[in-house]
Amino acid sequence: MTANGNIVLPAPQREGGLPLMEALMKRRSSRKFSEREIDLQTLSDLLWATFGFGGGGKRRTAPSSHNRQETDLYVALASGTYVYDPVENVLKLVLAEDIRALTGMQDFVPVAPLNLVYVADTSKITGKDERGTIETAYVDTGFISQNAYLFCASAGLSTVTRAMIDKQALAAKLSLRSEQVITLAQTVGYPEE
Ligand SMILES: Cc1cc2nc3c(=O)[nH]c(=O)nc-3n(C[C@H](O)[C@H](O)[C@H](O)COP(=O)(O)O)c2cc1C
């Protein structure tokens, strides 16, 4: 942790993992989580797999319409709430507060060590009408969420993507601008022991 409360992540391990076909076989939603914390290396690997910068230049691990990359990953941990900076590989402190319970409406949400909140900055989606903008934000999030599913299948983590969120309350807590849209959240943790 740095003086300003940011968390510097170790470099992601971008090799290995389960063969793709095995990860696809294992991918599933799970709603039972242990309280065990996720170590920083695993967190770094997860975030990179979910929406890090891939092999070449501007490419990410998930596609986005016109390569706009409008989705930010908010990371709700017990120690606070952060936004993932995939360039610096840093979690930037947003709130020095545990808001995991606010990221969902189901009982496992505050128990699990990590909740990702996908936030689309719709000001980056230009040239579309309102409906097209929202469709783009949600479709792009879907690809990102599936990456998290596949990483979790590979790493033996439990996960579930979630639409059931009090978006108004969460947006207010995160002080989101009106153009920032919460699309989905995703709970991640170790399976219940
Ligand atoms: C867009 C979307 C929203 C979802 N929202 C929730 C949710 O709010 N809560 C939940 O427990 N599961 C949620 N799920 C998980 C689905 O229930 C789950 O993917 C489905 O039952 C199929 O199970 P599987 O993922 O294990 O194949 C959601 C899935 C998707 C794709």
The ligand as an ORCA input file, in Angstrom:
! r2SCAN-3c Opt
* xyz 0 1
  C     -26.679    -10.619    -17.168
  C     -26.687    -11.582    -16.011
  C     -27.182    -11.189    -14.795
  C     -27.157    -12.060    -13.688
  N     -27.573    -11.610    -12.477
  C     -27.497    -12.433    -11.402
  C     -27.830    -11.948    -10.100
  O     -28.181    -10.777     -9.899
  N     -27.697    -12.783     -9.058
  C     -27.277    -14.087     -9.219
  O     -27.191    -14.804     -8.225
  N     -26.947    -14.578    -10.433
  C     -27.032    -13.773    -11.535
  N     -26.642    -14.227    -12.764
  C     -26.096    -15.604    -12.905
  C     -27.082    -16.515    -13.624
  O     -28.153    -16.834    -12.753
  C     -26.322    -17.777    -14.083
  O     -25.341    -17.429    -15.013
  C     -27.288    -18.790    -14.691
  O     -28.165    -19.331    -13.728
  C     -26.546    -19.941    -15.378
  O     -25.708    -20.587    -14.432
  P     -24.165    -20.810    -14.763
  O     -23.520    -19.456    -14.844
  O     -23.637    -21.622    -13.616
  O     -24.091    -21.528    -16.068
  C     -26.666    -13.385    -13.852
  C     -26.159    -13.783    -15.108
  C     -26.156    -12.892    -16.179
  C     -25.562    -13.339    -17.493
*
